[in-house]
Amino acid sequence: MGDKPGRADRLDRSDRPVVVGTDGSPAACAAVDWAADEAAARGLPLRVVHAAVWAHFESAGRPLADRVTQEAGVRARSRRPSGAVVTEVLLRDPVPALLDEGESAALLVLGSRALGPVAGALLGSVSLPVMGRAPCPVVVVRDVPPLAGAGRPVVLGVGEHGEAVAAAAFALASAVARGCAVRAVHAWRPPPSRRASRTPDSRRAPSGTRAVRRPESAWTR
């Protein structure tokens, strides 16, 4: 295995493909649509992958996996007929397969709900580990109608110490591709002992950001 890329390599992904994981579910179709549009906006190729280790062992598995990627490829090409779209079936477990795909991706796109015809509980077992460990930006697309209105801002969550350089770079690139603004937001919940005495203005947010204090109900589920 080669050396891991340095910080500059992780930030500069402008010549790499947008990679989307699919399984043929409605949530995955929404992810394919979003990824195709994003790749077109950025002028990047699109790579559509379906990770299905079970297809290696079941006689009907490989044809089904091939059909999933083929249909996703047709869907993506219908949205960007002049763009490069490639598809591939990965005969591996989804999490390590997608993490490896992220090594050479501009960004990784996943659906927001359970993946595929195999099981209904793969959102937590696939999306969450990939989000936490991927070496590239990860976008989880919700299977809901897009909000109306052009020029909506890209919202960037800012921490206390300004350490999210990669997130800021991704937000700026996304805003440039869309021709919109970036809205940087810093939010916090005061400790219980101070909640009664503090106001939203009693703690200074990082320079250039909007400070937001949420009520308790917004922070617990």
N, C-alpha and C positions, 0 to 999 in steps of 0.2 A: 504494500500500500504506500502511495506517495505521501509527501508531506501535506498537511492541511494548508489551505490557502491562508495568506496573511490578511490583515484587516483591510488593506486597500483592495485586495481581490474580492473580499466579501461585499464591499460597498459598491464596487464597479461591476455591475452585472448587465450593462447596457447592450451587450452583444449576444446574450444568452436567450434561449427560448422561454416562453411561458409554458409551464407544464401543468396539465390538469388531470386529476385522477377521476376516473369514471367507472360506473358499474351498470349504467342503463336505467337507474332509478330517476324519478322526477327531480330529486335534489341534485343528482349528478348532471342531469340535463341542464339545469339552471347554471351549474358551475361551468359546463362546457360553453354555454352561451356567453357568460361573463368573461371567461378566459379568451374566447375568440374575439370579442369586442376589445378587450384590453390589449391583446397582442396586435390587433390592427391599429389601435390608437398609438401604440409605442413603436410600430414598424418592426415587430419581432416575429420570428416563426412561432408556431404553436405545436406543442407535442402533447398528444392525448395518450394516456396509458391506463391500462386496466391490470391491476395486480391480483392474480388469482392462483394461489398455489394449489388449490383443489383441482384446477383444470389439468394439472399434470398427472393426476391419479385416476380421474373419472373418465370413462370413454366418451361421454357426451360433454365433458367439461370444456375441452379445447374449442369445439365448434361454437359453443355458447359464448366463450370468452372472445373469440374472433368476431362474432356478430356484434357483441357489445362495443368493441372498438370501431368496427366498420360503421355502425350506425352513428356513433359519436363523431367520427370523422366526416361523414356526410353532413351531419348537423352543423359542424364547425365550418365546413367549406361553404355551406349555403349562406353563412353570415359574412364570410370574407373570401369570396371566390378568387381573388387575385393573390391571396397570402399563402405562405407555405404552411401546410398542415401534415404532420406525420402521426401515425398511430402505431402502438406496439402493445402486445400482451406480455406481461411480466409474470413468469411462473414462480412467484415468490410470495411470502407473506406481505401484506400491504404496508405495514409500518416500515420495515427496513427497506423495502423497495422504493417507497416514496421518499424516505430520507436520503437514499442514494441519488434519486432523481434530483433532489434539491441541491446537491453538490454542484450541478452544472446548469441550474435554472435561474432565470431572472426573478421568477416568483413561482410559487406552487399554489394551485387553486384546488379547493376541495368543496364538496357539497356539505350542507349543514345538518343533514339528517342521516339516518342509518343507511349503510351502503348495501345495496344489492339484493339479489334473490337468495343469497346463501343464508343470511341471518339478519335479524332486525335490531341487533344491539351493537353494531360495529361503529357507531359514531364515537362513543367513548373510547373504544379500543383502538381506533385508527386516528381520528381527527385530533384528539387531545394529545396523544404522544407525539404526533407529527408536529403540531403547533409548538410544543414545548422544546423540541430537539432539532428542528429543521435548521440547516445552515443558510437558509435564504428566507426572504419574506413569505409568509403564508396568508392567503386570503380564503376565508370560509364564506361561501355565498349562501345566503338564505333563499329558500324556495318561496319567495313572495313577489308580488308584482313590484317593479321598480317605482320609486317615488317620482312624481312628475316634477318638471321644472329643470331647465338647464342652468348650469353655472353654480350648482350647489357646492359648497366648499368641502375640501378634504379635511377631516378633523384629526388632529394629532394630539394624543395624550402625552403630557410632559411630566416627568418625574421631578423629584426634589433637586437632583444634582445634575440634571441635563446630560445623563449618561446615554440616552437613547439616540446615538448618532445615526445608526442604521435606520431606525424608524423615521427619523426626520428626513433623511435622504430619500427614503421610499415615498414619504408623503409629498415631498417637493416634486419628485419625478411624476407621481400620479397627478398632481395638480397641473403640472406643465402639459402633460398629455391630454388633460381635459380642458385646459384653458380656464381654470378656476383658481380661487384663492385657497390658502391653507389657514385653518383656524386652530391655533394651539390652545389647548385647554389643560389647566392644572386643577385637579380636584382632590379633596381630602375629607376625612372624617376626624374631627377633634377627639381626643381621649374622653371617656365618659365623665371624668372629674371636671373637665373644663368646658363641656358642651354647653352648659347653662350660661356661662359668662362670656363666651367668645361669640363674635359675629363673623359673617363671611369676610369682612374687611380687616379682621384682627390679625390675620397672617398674610404676609406678603407673598404673592405668587411670583414665579420667575419672570424676569423682564420680558415684555412683549407677549405675555400669555393672558388668558382670561381666567380668573379664579372663580371656581364654582364650589359651593358647599352643599352637599346633598343631605336631605333628611335621613334619619335612621332607617326608615322603611326602604329607601332606595339602595341600601348597602347590605341588607340581609335578605336571604331567600329561604 
